[in-house]
Structures are given as structure tokens and as C-alpha cells.
Amino acid sequence: MKIRLMWCASVAALSVCAGTVAAAPPATGTTTPATGTTTPATGTTPATTGTTPPATGTTTVPAGGASPSTGLDPAELESALDGVHRAGIPGVYAEVRQDGRTWRGASGVADLRTGRPVTPEMRQRVGSITKTFTATAVMQQVEQGRIRLDAPIGGYLPRLVPGERGRKITVRMLLNNTSGIPDYIPYAFPSLRAFPSLPDVSTESLDDNRFRRFRPSELIEMGLAAPPVSEPGASTGVYSNTNYLLLGQLLEHVTGTPAEEYITRNVIERAGLRHTGFPTGPRIQGPHARMYEAFYGLIDPPRDYSVYDMSWTGTGAALVSTMEDLNRFYARFLDGRIVSRSSLAQMQRTIPVRALDGTMIEYGLGLHKVATSCGTFWGHDGTVWGAGTISMTRADGKRQMSVAVNLQRWNKPDASGRPQPHPIDHALATLYRQGMCGEGATGAETVAQVP
């Protein structure tokens, strides 16, 4: 989701805000120097041993050829992974691709109690990365003429968004977060609403909602009942998860199919993803890490929220995926194989959007634009309780990075409620810089504009 002080999930959220309760405990044990291997395309990640496994990596090279000089340095990537783990993240894993070469690595543990190692192929709750999938499904319906981007949402969903609001808010405004509809999350998790006034806040709602089954309309009503954050169509947007639950209801209305089913058939399967899907219950199917939430020091030690009913996020942030699948999806999506080139051009028309942490991001229709010293990247990121993920692909498609961590909100706030820097922040920035720009990447400008 999208949260920093209270909620956190923009791309920068992972390096600045996404998770950090000060002094969230690092995995137990010691980390030895990272090691890596180069294998054929069918190779597997080497096994790891020890209570706190070091980073291990597998590098896949094009069949029949030597490793090209691409700036994809396994040793540097493994070192950066180890740095994130040493800084306090229990487990971190990633996949980086460049010019037909793929590196996968992991460092740390999936389970603090047992020391089970984290591995690169694990599944992860990917949070707001789901929004790109939902937006893609909407654009497919635009291409078929069933949805018009600049049509009022009230014409499609008059009962959900009635009256003047329904007449003023368009589908495009939902997609690019200029609807003015606030986020429902503070109302779904009321005990957290007082943050950052720590004496008056508790994390009771996190546990109360663990097995609660929300209806999308229930959450949408919470957002619509709150005071608007702007006029519809304002030049600057305000990020809101309510928008993407409405888009899920729109998909269901025009297709006659539950949105999750439509997205699965027409986006996930079309992209050839084998380990991506919406959860059918509170548990993740397949190998995955435990997901530790610290909520800015209020949960100490951090608590495992890997078992959680994700109806609280739905078509906004409920997807489970792998780093390999995310890179595959964005590669094919940005290559025009999931939506048309004209639809992609619409999705890449960005405006400034204010994230819930107050920072400004460049946001299109379900896409973030990130300018770096080595080019423009497109993608998204997301957090849910205990899990943070980022997936970015360079505009030319030649460089990709997907990273997952299993601790969130590790920064302890100061007296004003602003989360304070933590070594994890710097370590993640180093990893992102190496993952996105590789050899020769220097300076904070590489990730300075990551939202």
C-alpha cells in the first residue's frame, strides 16, 4: 500500500519510508562474504547454509555465448544484498536483468525463529504493484470500447459514486489519482489513525483485521464518506487506494466477471506468469518468507503478518508474485505485448501526485516514472504489512530490477512524528543504484527521484 508516516508504498517508500522501525532486529548469526556463480540458463541458485545465510547469486547467460560486458556485476549485487541484510532486514532477494543476462540473489532469512534461508524464487505479497495489473486490465477494456477514459464513473457505477461526484470524476482520474477521493485505509484501520501521536495510537487494528473479510463496496464507502482531498481533475493528484478498488468494480461491471478473474485471464496469463495471482485465503501458496511488521517501533519485536486476509487491499494491492514474474511482466508490458502501444502511451502520461508520505511522484495510469543517472525507468512498488517490493524497468527494456524485503516500517519517528533515517535506508539505496544502473553508478541522483 501507500504509506510513510501512516501508510507507505511509493517507490521511495522502500528506501525512505517503507518499513522501518528503528532497531528492528537483524537476523541472528553472522554474514560471511557473498559468493556467486555463473551457470547456464537452466542453472539453479546454490544452496545456502548457516543461521544467517550470506547473499548467494545465480547468473544466467545467453545460451552458447560468453557473458557480455553489461554492467551486471554479480559480486557487487551480492555485496549490496548483504549490506541490506546487515543493516537490519531479515531477508532480501532480487532479480536483475540486462541484455539477455539474468542475475538472481538472496541474503538473510525467511524465518527469524528457525533461520530458514530466504531464496530468490520465493513468492511475495507485492502490494501496490497490483495497480499496474489493474490499470492494464482497464486499458484492455478501453481498447475494446467498453470503457472510455474520460467518461464519468457515475455513468458506470451510479450506486457506488452517485450525484455530482459521479458526474465529475472520470475513469482517467481514478487511474492517475486525481479523483480527489481519499484513501480508505485510515478508516479500515482506525486504531492507527492517531499516528504519529504515539501515546494515542495502538496497532490493535492490524490484529483485529487479520482474518476480517472486507467487501470492496464497504471500503469504497469509507473513502467516499471522508472529506475530499482535492477537486476532481486537479493538476496535482493525491494517491488513494480507493481509486483502484473502484476500478476493480468498474471491471466487474463491464466484463460481467469478478475483477480478479478477469485480471488473471487477460493480464497475468497473457504475460505468461506462472507464480502470480490473487490469494484465495489468508495464506500464501508456495515457498515464501515470513513478513515482519514493526510499525515505527510500536511492534517490538516485529510481528509476522504473512498470514493475512488481503480483502483489505483487493485490486489495489493484493497480488502475490515472484521477482522473476515481475520482471517478465514489465518487460512484456512495456514492449506492447499486453496492451497496445497507444494504450501504453496513455499510461505513460504522468502528472505530479502527492504520496501519502507527502512526497511528490511522477504518476501515470498505474505506473511510476523514475528518472535516474542511467535513464528513465517505469514500474511500481508496494508495501503491505511486513512486505515491501519494487520492480523497475528502463524505458529501452534493457535493464530490469525487482527486489523484495520481509520487514516494513523500520524507522522510528522523532517528536514531530517524522520517521528518522536508518542504516537500512542507505543500504537499500545502494542496492537500487547497483540494480538499476550497475557498474559506474555513483551519487544519490541514481535513486533520488524514486518516489
N, C-alpha and C positions, 0 to 999 in steps of 0.2 A: 504494500500500500504506500501511500504518500505521507510520510511523517518526518518531522525532525524534532521540534520541541515536543509536540504531542504525537504526531504521526510522521513517518519518514519514508520516502521511497522514490525520490528522483535519482538520477544517475549519480549526482554528487552525494546523495544520501549515503551511499555505500562508503565514501571516503571521508565525509564530513559529519554526517548525521546518522546514517543507517546503523544503528546499533552501537551503543557504547555505553555501557555502564562502567564507570570508572572502575578500574581494578577488577574487571570481570576476569575470573581466574583463567590463566592459560592452562593448557592441557598439562597433566603431570608428566614428569620424566624429563629427559634431555633430548635435544635435537642434534643429530650428527650432520656433517656436511652433506648437502644434496648430491645425489648421483643420478645420472640419466643414461639412457641407451638409445641407439638408433636401430630401428627394426624395419622389416618390410611392411607393406601396407596391412598385412594381416596380423601384425605383432600384437602382443598384449602387454599391459603395464606390469612391470616386475613386481613381485610380491614384496611387502614391507614387513619388517619385524621390529620389535621393541615396543615399550609402552607408549612412547611418543614418536611415531614414525617420522623420519625426515621426508622432505619432498622427493618424490620419485617421478620420473617422466618417461614417456614413450614418444619417440619422434618417428612419424611415418613419412617416407619419402616416395616420390613418384616411382612407379614400377620400372625397373630396368635402368635407372639413372642414378647418378651421384646426387648428393644433397646440394641443391643450388645455394648460392650465397644470397640469402634473402633477408638477413637481419633477424631471423628467427633463431635465437641463441638459447638452446636448452639449458645450459649452465646458468645463464643469467635469469631465466624464467624460474628455474628451480630455486635459485637463491632468493628471488623475490617472494616466492611462495613461502619458503622457510621464514622469511622476515615477517610476514603477516601472522604466521603461527606463533613465532616467538613473541610478537607484540601483544598477544593475548587471545587471538581467535583459536578456538579448539581445533577446527578443521577447515581447510580451504582447498578447493580444487578448481581446475581450469582447463580449457582447451583453447589453443591459439593456432590459427591457420594463416599461411601465406603462400601464394603461388603454388598450390598443389601440395604443400608440405604441412603436416599437422603435428603439433606437439600437445600431449596431454600430461598433466601432472597433478599431484596431491600432496598435502603436508598436514600432519596432525591426526586428530582422532575424530571418529564419528560418534563416539560414546565416551564421555569422561569417566564413567564408572568402570567400564570394562577395558578401556584402552583400545577398543576395536578401531583399526585404522580407517581413515577416510580414503576413498579411491576415486579416480577421475570419472568413472562411468555412473556414479550414484545419481539417483533421482533427487529433485529438489523442488520445493514449493517456490515458484518463480515470481509470485506477486504480480505487480503491475505490468510485467512483460506481457501478461494476458491481454492488455489493452491493444497491442498491435494485432493480435489474432482477431479480436472482436471488431476492430476497425476494418481489418481486411475483409471479414465476412460482410460487413455493411457495404463496403465498396463493391463487392461482387454483386450485391443486390442493386446497387446504383447502376452498374453496367447492364443489368437485365431490365432496368426501367421500373423496378418495383419500389425503389426509394429515390427521392430527389434530395440532393444535399441541401438545397436552400428552401425546402418545403417546411412549414411549421410542424413541430412534433405533435401538436394538438390535433392535427388532421389525421394522424395515425393512431394516437393514444389519447383520445379526448377524456377518458375517465381518469387516467393517471395524471395528465397535465392539462387540466381544464382552464377555461377562461382566457384572460389576456395573456398570461404566461404561455399557455399553449399556442397562442396565435403568434407570439413574438419570437419564441425560441425555435431555432431551426435544427435540423439534423447536424449540419456542419458545426453549429455552436456547441452541441454535445460532444462532438468528436474533438474539437480543438479547445474545449474548456472555456468557452466564452458565454455559456448559458446564464451565468450568474447564480446557478443553483449551488448551494453549499454542500459540503461533504457530510454524509450521514454518520460517519464513524464516531464522532464525539457523542452522538445521541444513542448509538447502539452500545457504546461502552461508557456509560455515564460516570462511573467512579473515577475515570481517568480525566474527566473534563476539567478538573481544577488545576491540572498540571500547567505551569511549573510551580504552583504554590504547594510545595511538598508537604507541609503539615496537614493540608486539607485533601490530599489525594491518596487513593489506595489503588491497588491493582486487582481488586476484587472482581471487576467486570471480566478480566481476562479468564479467570477460572469459571465464573458463572456462565460464560458463553461457550465454554469448550465443547459442549455437546448440544448446544441450542440450535434448532433448525429455524433459520430466518427465511421468510418469503421475500423475494425481490421487491414486491409491491410495498411490503412493510418498511423496508429500508429506504425505498424511494420516498415514501410518505414522510419519513423522518427528515430527509433532506429538503423536501419541498415545504415542510412546516417551519423550517428555520428561516431567519431573516436572509434575504438575498445578499450575496457578496458583491454584486455589481448589476448594472443593467444588461439585459441580453444584447450580445453583439458588441460589447465594449472592446476597445482597441487592445487592451491588455486582459488576458484571461486569468482565471483563478482555478487551479487544479481541484477537481472534485470527482470522487469515485461514484457519486450519484449519477453523473452523466453516463457512465459506462454500464450501470445497471439498467438505465432507461434504454440504452442502445440494445442490450440483450432482449428487453421486452419488445422493442421495435422489430428485431429479427424474428422473434417468435410470431409476432403479428403478421408480418408479410410472407413468411415461409410456411406457417402452419406447423412448424416443428420447434421443439424446445431449442433455445439458442445454443446450448452446449452440444446438442446432437448435430445441429447444422454446422457449427464451427469444426466439430470433429470430422465430419464427412468432407467438407468443402475447403477447409484450410489445412488442418492437421494431416489428414490422409493425402490430400493433394500435394502437400510438400514432402511426402514420403517419410514422415516422422514415425519412429517405431516405439518411442518411450515417452510420448507426450499425451496428456489427456486430463480431463476434469475428474477429480476424485468422486467416487460414488459413496464414500463414507468418510469417517474421520481419520482413517489410517491411510498411509501411502503404500501402494503396492510396489513391491520390488525393493532392491537394495537402496538404502537411504541413510542419512545421518540423523541423529537426534538434533533438535533445533532449540537452541538455548536463548531465552529472552531475559534480559537484565533490566529493561525499562529504567535506564538512567540511574541505576544503583538501588532502586526500590525493591528489586528482586535480587537478593544476595544470599546464597549463590544463585546464579541464573537458573531458571526453571525450564525444563524440557516441554515444548509445546508442539512437538512433531505430530502428536495425535490431537486433531482439532477439526471440528465441523466447519468446512470452508464456505458454507452458505452465507457467511457474513461478507464475502467478497464476490462470489459468483463470477459473472462475465467481466468483472473489473480486475480480479487478481487471484483466481482460484487454481490456475493451471499448475500441473506438475510436469517437469521436463528434465532433460539432461543437458549438459553443456554441448555435447555433440549435436543433439537435436536442435538446440537454439541456433548454433552456427549454420546448420543445414537450412533451417527455416529462413533466416535473414538473408543468406546467400541467394536462395531461390526467389524469395520475395522481392529483393532489390534488383534481381535480374529480370523481373517482369513475368515470372512464371506462375504466380499465384493470383495477381491482379494485372490488369493491362498497364501499359506504360502511361497512358493518360490518367488512369486512376492513381498510379504511383506519384505522378507529378502533382496531383491534387493533395495527396497525403504529405508531400514534402514542402507544401506551402506553410511556412512557420510563422508564428506570432509570438511575442513575449507573453509568457504565462507565469504567474506567481505561484510557486510551490507552497505547500503548507508550512514549510520552514521559513518562508519569507524570501527565499532566493528567486531570481528570475531565470527561467529556462526558455530555450527556443523549442516550441512545440508545434507539431503539425497535426495530422489526423491520426492519432495513436502512435506517433513517432517523436523521438527526441533528435535534435540536430546538435552535434557536438563538434566544435572547431578545435583542432589540435595543431601542434607544430608539424605534424606529418600528414595533414589532410583533414577533410571533413568526414565524420563518422555519423552513421544513423543507427538507431536501435532504441532500446528502452532498458529500464531496470525496475526492480521492485523489491519490497520487503513485506513479509508478513511476520507474525510472531515467531521470532527465533531464526528466521531465514532471510538472507539477502542475496540477490543475484543481479548481474549486469551482463548485457550482451550488446556489443557494438561491432558494426561492420563498416569499413571505409567505403566511400562513395564509389570507388572503382572496383569494389568487390574483392580486392586482392589481399586484404588484411582483415582478420576477424579475431575477436576475443570474447570469451564467455567465462565468467568467474562466479563461484558460489562460496558463501561462508555460512557457518552454522551458529553464529552469535549475532544478536542485534541490540542496538541502543546501549552501547558501552560507555558513552560519555556522561560523566557526572556533571550536573549543572552548577553554575555559580549562584550567588544570591539573587541575581536577576532572572534566573531560570534559563540562561543560555548554556547549552552543552559546551563543556570545555574540551580543548584538544586532548588527544590521547595518542600514544605511540601507534596504535592501530591505524589511525588516520594517515599518518605519514607512510606506514608500511603498505597500505592499500594504494596510495597514490603512486608509490614506486612500482608496485605490481601492474597497475593500469598503464603507467607510462611505458613499461617494458612490454606489456602485452599489446598495446596499440601501436607503438612506434618502434620498438625493438632497438637494435644497435644504434648508437649515436643519439638516442633520446636523452636530452638534457633539459633541465629547467622546468619550473612548475607550469609553464604555459601549455605543456602537453595535456594536462588534465584540468587546467584552471577553469575551463568553460564547461566541464562536465557538470550537468545540472544536478 
